[in-house]
Amino acid sequence: MPAVAMLSMHTSPLLQPGTGDAGGMNVFVRELAASLAQAGVSVRVYVRRDGPDQPDVVTVEPGFEVRHVTAGDQSLPKERLGDVVDRFADVVGADVAADGDVSAIHANYWLSGVAGHRLKHELGLPLVSTFHTLGRVKSATGDREPHRRAEAEAAVSGCSDLITAANSVEVTQLVDLYGANRERIELVAPGVDRAFFSPGDRAGARRALGLDGRPVVLFVGRLQPLKGATVAVEALAAMVRRDARLLLVGGPSGPGGPAELAALELAVERLGLSDRVVMVPPQPHHLLSTYYRAADACVVPSRSESFGLVALEAAACGIPVVASAVGGLTTLVRHGESGFLVKDRNPVEFAARLDSLLGNAGLAEAMGRAGMEVARRYAWSSTAGRLRRIYADLARRPALVECGA
């Protein structure tokens, strides 16, 4: 099968999630590209060069390459990358044209979507778009997003040959907020690598992490207002169980990251939780399974979440999840069965749900088993299989010429 040009302009699958702008999308691109390569689809992932020592091409495994593109100053923050999208597209377009064997462009996030939209018309190739997050959704929940992002997402969604959505919630958002054509949207959910994320011995995991036998509540995510680490801290303070500790795994991210870290540290001190909150720097993705296995419960208090990879990974490890009732989390957590969903990110309700899990081992075990059943529906091989079929179908028909048609 011909190659696919996968655009991931603002962040590389080679980066460790939990640092800078690296998060669930990095895992998505890396795991998807690897699974596609194993299924016989050659994938070239194009990312913007943001360091002086990055080689032009990195072969991750046979059939999966990362190609670094020079586009603007390497130190440009994510918020200014819109200014160099055209330069990024120039280089990618020349490279794709020179290779001559690319059958489709797959853009991830809106910045790559802008580049992919242009290249689609210049090269006559079909465009598959995966937005990961949507600007209008984030704006509605309190995050400040540039107006041009929403305009770009609308334009890209109107001209994509196919849009992938992680779940039915995202399908509705694309149709209602952007006027996307439902017939050109296909459900393609991320997966979970069960070779790493599976149940294990809790006591052994705690010994490996140097933890004692006290109950553990786990938060995994970048430290930014969107992810709600401060909500997790406030929930810990409101819990009846005073012996529980909170592990916060992740680092500051985005322009609000340093302020969020400062607010987090201030909240820990103000609430007298210095001996019960453990800050853990970002971990290599495959090592997170030890943290999940060490936990009694995983807390995901995000303001918005298009999918919710942390909730899925925790469930795959047999750990019950207490999450905000938003976005994709509502499709991953079965309220009252595999965990709990909390409205309005209320720390007191998060605390009550966590107390119920820590105080009832039978309930926690039953919810963990139910979560494992949910997680079994998600596999990267299945994700890659769906996209392999999509790429093949698109290659057999002309790319859309009229946007919005």
Number of C-alpha atoms within 10 A of each C-alpha: 13 15 22 23 24 24 30 24 27 23 23 26 23 15 16 17 23 24 19 21 22 21 21 20 23 21 22 20 21 20 21 23 28 23 22 25 21 16 15 14 22 22 24 24 25 28 24 22 24 20 12 7 7 12 12 11 14 15 11 14 12 12 19 24 21 25 22 22 23 18 22 17 12 12 9 13 14 15 12 10 18 17 13 18 22 16 15 24 23 16 16 23 19 13 15 19 13 10 9 11 14 20 20 26 27 25 28 26 20 28 24 26 29 21 25 31 26 18 22 22 16 11 15 15 22 27 29 30 29 21 25 18 17 22 21 21 21 17 15 12 12 12 15 11 16 12 11 11 17 19 15 17 24 18 18 30 30 21 27 31 24 24 27 22 24 20 21 14 17 24 19 15 18 24 14 10 14 19 14 24 18 13 8 15 21 18 15 18 19 26 23 25 15 17 7 16 23 21 20 15 10 17 15 14 18 19 12 12 12 8 14 10 12 14 19 24 25 25 27 25 26 29 27 23 22 19 19 23 27 22 23 27 25 20 23 28 22 18 20 14 17 14 11 21 22 24 21 22 21 23 23 23 22 19 14 13 17 15 16 22 19 12 15 21 17 13 18 20 13 10 13 12 19 13 10 19 20 14 14 13 14 20 17 12 13 11 11 19 21 22 24 31 25 27 26 24 28 27 27 28 30 24 21 25 24 22 25 23 22 21 25 26 25 30 33 30 26 30 32 33 34 28 26 26 23 23 21 21 28 21 17 22 28 17 17 12 16 27 29 23 24 20 13 13 21 15 22 17 19 27 22 17 23 28 19 15 21 19 14 10 12 11 18 24 17 17 26 26 21 21 28 23 15 18 25 14 11 18 17 21 20 18 20 25 17 16 20 18 11 16 23 14 10 19 16 9 9 11 18 19 15 9 13 16 10
